[in-house]
Amino acid sequence: MKPLRPLLAAVLAGAALMLAACGSSDDDSSSSSAASTQATTTTAADSCQKASLKLVNSGQLTIATDKPAYPPYFVDDKPANGKGFESAVAFAIAKQLGFAPTEVKWTVEPFNSSYAPGPKKFDFDVNQISISPKRAKRVDFSTPYYTAPQAVVALDKSAAAKATSLADLKSAKLGVQIGTTSLDATTQTIQPSAQPQVFNDSNDTVRALKIGRVDAVVVDLPTAFYLTAAQVENSKIVGQFDAPGGDAWGALLQKGSSLTPCVSKAIGTLTKSGELKQIEAKWMGAAAGAPELR
């Protein structure tokens, strides 16, 4: 043991040591924290550099979607041509990740198998896949690249087909499917003068439109594209409108993929720059036959 010092000397020495220790601790902690933060930021940035990405096939970005690939998401059933909403979004993400169009390879992945658990043969999948908690237990999702608005579909000969605003639809007989976000959107946003007719399933809703039991139906926009293209002849999308509760679509990746935060980062950049909104307006807006209703 060291010999005891006089009390005052001991106190002063102890205080000096404490001050020195505190100063050293604070400085070291601050420096360490700053260095750690900088290192983490650098590591995160580096991990999204093209050379650092862990890919299914080295040197190329493999993107999946279903076949056939329908408009307005893809054009001419050729995802690689860059035409259509999801084709354009996928190539925009690829560009953010550092890939030229020639370095992107498309592969076919059926919709229902895309969110099955297990290894994937693609880096990410874009196929109008709604983000859901159940699916997210099996696969990763990026941040959303699209949130579906609501849309109004009417027969060409209906008076509702001529509507150019939500106010024009207040007196229309509207049909919706029970248990859907479209029902809330109709009552809260359109606020029709008469209660909308509610049907048990999509088949009943479509049938009511076909036979003229209702003037128009309210569905989400992706469904509206399908109805007018494949189910209801001589029909049109009157327009689309924003409403809460729309399905959000994300790029789908293998569970735990190191690429997930990089794809989300790319989508965030595209959102912030306005490019994503421009792509949406081009392929999912008025030019695609779905003008905005206000």
C-alpha positions as CSV (number, residue, x, y, z in Angstrom):
1,M,0.0,0.0,0.0
2,K,1.0,3.6,-0.7
3,P,1.7,5.9,2.5
4,L,-1.1,8.2,3.6
5,R,-0.8,11.8,2.5
6,P,-2.0,14.9,4.5
7,L,-5.7,15.4,4.3
8,L,-5.7,18.7,2.3
9,A,-3.1,17.4,-0.2
10,A,-5.1,14.2,-0.6
11,V,-8.4,16.2,-1.2
12,L,-6.7,18.6,-3.7
13,A,-5.0,15.7,-5.4
14,G,-8.2,13.7,-5.5
15,A,-10.1,16.7,-6.9
16,A,-7.5,17.3,-9.6
17,L,-7.6,13.6,-10.5
18,M,-11.3,13.6,-10.7
19,L,-11.4,16.8,-12.9
20,A,-8.7,15.3,-15.1
21,A,-10.6,12.0,-15.3
22,C,-13.9,13.7,-16.1
23,G,-12.3,15.8,-18.8
24,S,-10.6,12.9,-20.3
25,S,-13.7,10.7,-20.1
26,D,-15.9,13.4,-21.7
27,D,-13.4,14.1,-24.5
28,D,-12.8,10.4,-25.1
29,S,-16.5,9.7,-25.0
30,S,-17.3,12.5,-27.4
31,S,-14.5,11.6,-29.7
32,S,-15.4,7.9,-29.6
33,S,-19.1,8.7,-30.2
34,A,-18.3,11.0,-33.1
35,A,-15.9,8.4,-34.6
36,S,-18.5,5.7,-34.1
37,T,-21.3,7.7,-35.8
38,Q,-19.0,8.6,-38.6
39,A,-17.9,5.0,-39.0
40,T,-21.5,3.8,-39.0
41,T,-22.5,6.4,-41.6
42,T,-19.5,5.5,-43.7
43,T,-20.2,1.8,-43.4
44,A,-23.9,2.3,-44.3
45,A,-23.0,4.4,-47.3
46,D,-20.3,2.0,-48.4
47,S,-22.6,-1.0,-48.1
48,C,-24.9,0.6,-50.7
49,Q,-22.1,1.3,-53.2
50,K,-22.5,-0.8,-56.3
51,A,-19.3,-2.8,-55.6
52,S,-20.4,-3.7,-52.1
53,L,-23.9,-5.0,-53.0
54,K,-24.5,-8.7,-52.4
55,L,-26.3,-9.8,-55.6
56,V,-27.8,-13.0,-56.9
57,N,-25.7,-12.7,-60.0
58,S,-22.4,-10.8,-59.7
59,G,-22.2,-7.6,-61.8
60,Q,-25.9,-7.5,-62.6
61,L,-29.2,-6.5,-60.9
62,T,-31.8,-9.2,-61.2
63,I,-35.4,-7.9,-61.0
64,A,-38.5,-10.1,-61.0
65,T,-42.1,-9.7,-62.0
66,D,-44.9,-12.0,-63.1
67,K,-45.8,-13.0,-66.7
68,P,-47.8,-11.9,-68.5
69,A,-47.0,-8.3,-67.3
70,Y,-49.9,-6.1,-67.9
71,P,-50.3,-2.3,-68.6
72,P,-50.1,0.2,-67.2
73,Y,-47.4,-1.4,-65.1
74,F,-45.6,-2.9,-68.1
75,V,-46.1,-2.4,-71.8
76,D,-46.1,-5.1,-74.5
77,D,-45.4,-7.7,-71.9
78,K,-41.8,-6.6,-72.0
79,P,-40.5,-5.4,-68.6
80,A,-37.1,-4.8,-70.0
81,N,-38.3,-2.0,-72.4
82,G,-38.6,0.5,-69.5
83,K,-42.2,1.3,-70.4
84,G,-45.0,1.2,-67.9
85,F,-45.1,2.3,-64.3
86,E,-43.3,-0.5,-62.5
87,S,-40.8,-1.0,-65.3
88,A,-39.9,2.7,-65.1
89,V,-39.7,2.5,-61.3
90,A,-37.5,-0.5,-61.3
91,F,-35.0,1.1,-63.8
92,A,-35.0,4.3,-61.7
93,I,-34.1,2.3,-58.6
94,A,-31.4,0.4,-60.5
95,K,-29.9,3.7,-61.7
96,Q,-29.8,5.0,-58.0
97,L,-27.9,1.8,-57.2
98,G,-25.4,2.4,-59.9
99,F,-26.6,0.1,-62.6
100,A,-27.0,0.9,-66.3
101,P,-30.1,-0.5,-68.1
102,T,-27.8,-3.0,-69.8
103,E,-26.8,-4.3,-66.4
104,V,-30.4,-5.1,-65.4
105,K,-31.8,-8.6,-66.0
106,W,-35.5,-9.4,-65.7
107,T,-36.7,-12.8,-64.5
108,V,-40.2,-14.3,-64.1
109,E,-41.6,-14.9,-60.6
110,P,-45.3,-15.8,-60.2
111,F,-47.1,-13.4,-57.9
112,N,-48.1,-16.0,-55.3
113,S,-44.7,-17.5,-55.0
114,S,-42.9,-14.2,-54.6
115,Y,-43.7,-13.8,-51.0
116,A,-43.2,-17.4,-50.0
117,P,-40.4,-17.9,-47.5
118,G,-37.0,-19.1,-48.6
119,P,-34.1,-18.1,-51.0
120,K,-34.9,-15.9,-53.9
121,K,-33.6,-16.0,-57.5
122,F,-33.9,-12.3,-57.8
123,D,-32.5,-9.2,-56.1
124,F,-35.9,-7.6,-55.8
125,D,-39.4,-8.0,-57.2
126,V,-41.9,-5.4,-58.4
127,N,-45.4,-6.8,-59.1
128,Q,-48.1,-4.6,-57.4
129,I,-47.3,-6.4,-54.2
130,S,-49.1,-4.9,-51.2
131,I,-47.1,-4.6,-48.0
132,S,-48.7,-6.6,-45.2
133,P,-47.6,-7.7,-41.8
134,K,-48.3,-11.3,-42.7
135,R,-46.1,-11.2,-45.8
136,A,-43.4,-9.2,-44.0
137,K,-42.8,-12.2,-41.7
138,R,-41.6,-14.1,-44.7
139,V,-39.9,-11.5,-46.9
140,D,-38.5,-8.0,-46.8
141,F,-40.2,-5.0,-48.2
142,S,-38.7,-1.7,-49.2
143,T,-40.3,1.6,-48.2
144,P,-43.4,2.0,-50.5
145,Y,-43.0,3.2,-54.0
146,Y,-46.7,3.6,-54.5
147,T,-49.9,4.0,-52.5
148,A,-53.0,3.2,-54.4
149,P,-55.6,6.0,-54.7
150,Q,-59.3,5.3,-55.2
151,A,-61.0,5.5,-58.6
152,V,-64.5,5.7,-60.1
153,V,-65.5,3.4,-62.9
154,A,-68.7,3.9,-65.0
155,L,-70.2,2.7,-68.2
156,D,-69.5,4.9,-71.2
157,K,-73.2,5.7,-71.6
158,S,-73.7,6.7,-67.9
159,A,-74.1,10.3,-66.9
160,A,-71.5,9.6,-64.2
161,A,-69.0,8.9,-67.0
162,K,-69.0,12.7,-67.8
163,A,-68.1,13.7,-64.2
164,T,-65.0,15.9,-64.0
165,S,-65.1,16.5,-60.2
166,L,-66.1,14.8,-57.0
167,A,-69.0,17.2,-56.7
168,D,-70.3,15.9,-60.0
169,L,-70.7,12.5,-58.4
170,K,-72.7,13.5,-55.3
171,S,-76.1,12.6,-56.9
172,A,-74.9,9.4,-58.6
173,K,-75.9,5.9,-57.5
174,L,-72.5,4.5,-56.4
175,G,-71.6,0.9,-55.7
176,V,-68.9,-0.4,-53.4
177,Q,-67.7,-3.7,-52.0
178,I,-68.3,-4.2,-48.2
179,G,-65.2,-4.2,-46.0
180,T,-63.0,-2.3,-48.4
181,T,-61.3,1.1,-48.1
182,S,-63.4,2.2,-51.1
183,L,-66.5,2.3,-48.9
184,D,-64.9,4.7,-46.4
185,A,-63.5,6.7,-49.3
186,T,-66.9,7.0,-50.9
187,T,-68.7,8.2,-47.8
188,Q,-66.0,10.4,-46.4
189,T,-64.5,11.9,-49.6
190,I,-67.3,11.9,-52.2
191,Q,-70.0,12.2,-49.6
192,P,-72.9,11.2,-52.0
193,S,-76.4,12.5,-51.3
194,A,-77.6,8.9,-51.1
195,Q,-75.9,6.0,-49.3
196,P,-73.8,3.9,-51.6
197,Q,-75.1,0.5,-52.4
198,V,-72.9,-2.1,-50.7
199,F,-72.2,-5.5,-52.2
200,N,-70.8,-8.7,-50.7
201,D,-68.0,-9.3,-53.1
202,S,-66.3,-8.0,-56.2
203,N,-68.4,-10.1,-58.6
204,D,-71.6,-8.7,-57.3
205,T,-70.1,-5.2,-57.5
206,V,-69.1,-5.7,-61.1
207,R,-72.4,-7.2,-62.0
208,A,-74.3,-4.3,-60.6
209,L,-72.3,-2.0,-62.8
210,K,-72.8,-4.1,-65.9
211,I,-76.6,-4.2,-65.6
212,G,-76.9,-0.5,-64.6
213,R,-78.1,-1.1,-61.1
214,V,-75.5,1.5,-60.1
215,D,-74.2,4.5,-62.1
216,A,-70.6,3.8,-61.1
217,V,-68.5,1.8,-58.7
218,V,-65.6,3.0,-56.5
219,V,-62.6,0.7,-56.3
220,D,-58.8,1.2,-55.9
221,L,-57.1,2.5,-59.1
222,P,-55.3,-0.8,-59.9
223,T,-58.6,-2.6,-59.8
224,A,-60.1,0.1,-62.0
225,F,-57.5,-0.5,-64.6
226,Y,-58.3,-4.2,-64.6
227,L,-62.1,-3.7,-64.7
228,T,-62.0,-1.5,-67.7
229,A,-59.4,-3.6,-69.5
230,A,-60.7,-7.1,-68.9
231,Q,-64.0,-7.3,-67.1
232,V,-66.5,-4.6,-68.1
233,E,-66.8,-3.7,-71.8
234,N,-67.7,-0.1,-72.8
235,S,-66.5,1.2,-69.4
236,K,-64.1,3.9,-68.4
237,I,-62.2,5.3,-65.5
238,V,-64.0,8.5,-64.7
239,G,-61.1,9.6,-62.5
240,Q,-59.0,8.9,-59.4
241,F,-58.8,10.6,-56.0
242,D,-56.7,10.4,-52.9
243,A,-58.2,8.8,-49.8
244,P,-56.7,7.4,-46.6
245,G,-56.1,3.7,-46.3
246,G,-54.9,2.8,-49.8
247,D,-52.7,-0.2,-50.3
248,A,-49.0,0.5,-50.3
249,W,-46.7,-1.4,-52.7
250,G,-43.1,-2.1,-52.0
251,A,-40.2,-3.8,-53.7
252,L,-40.0,-7.4,-52.3
253,L,-36.7,-8.9,-51.3
254,Q,-35.5,-12.0,-49.5
255,K,-36.0,-11.9,-45.8
256,G,-33.0,-10.3,-44.2
257,S,-31.5,-9.1,-47.5
258,S,-28.6,-6.6,-47.1
259,L,-30.0,-5.0,-50.2
260,T,-33.3,-3.9,-48.5
261,P,-32.0,-0.7,-46.9
262,C,-30.3,0.3,-50.2
263,V,-33.5,-0.2,-52.2
264,S,-35.4,1.9,-49.6
265,K,-32.7,4.5,-49.8
266,A,-33.0,4.7,-53.6
267,I,-36.8,5.0,-53.3
268,G,-36.4,7.8,-50.8
269,T,-34.1,9.7,-53.1
270,L,-36.6,9.3,-56.0
271,T,-39.4,10.4,-53.8
272,K,-37.5,13.5,-52.5
273,S,-36.4,14.5,-56.0
274,G,-40.0,14.3,-57.4
275,E,-38.9,11.7,-60.0
276,L,-41.1,9.0,-58.5
277,K,-44.2,11.3,-58.7
278,Q,-43.3,12.1,-62.3
279,I,-43.2,8.4,-63.2
280,E,-46.5,7.9,-61.5
281,A,-48.1,10.8,-63.3
282,K,-46.9,9.6,-66.7
283,W,-48.0,6.0,-66.4
284,M,-50.8,6.0,-63.7
285,G,-52.4,9.4,-64.3
286,A,-54.4,11.3,-67.0
287,A,-52.2,10.0,-69.8
288,A,-53.2,6.4,-68.8
289,G,-56.9,7.3,-68.7
290,A,-57.2,8.1,-65.0
291,P,-57.5,11.9,-64.6
292,E,-57.6,13.3,-61.1
293,L,-60.9,14.2,-59.5
294,R,-61.0,17.1,-57.0
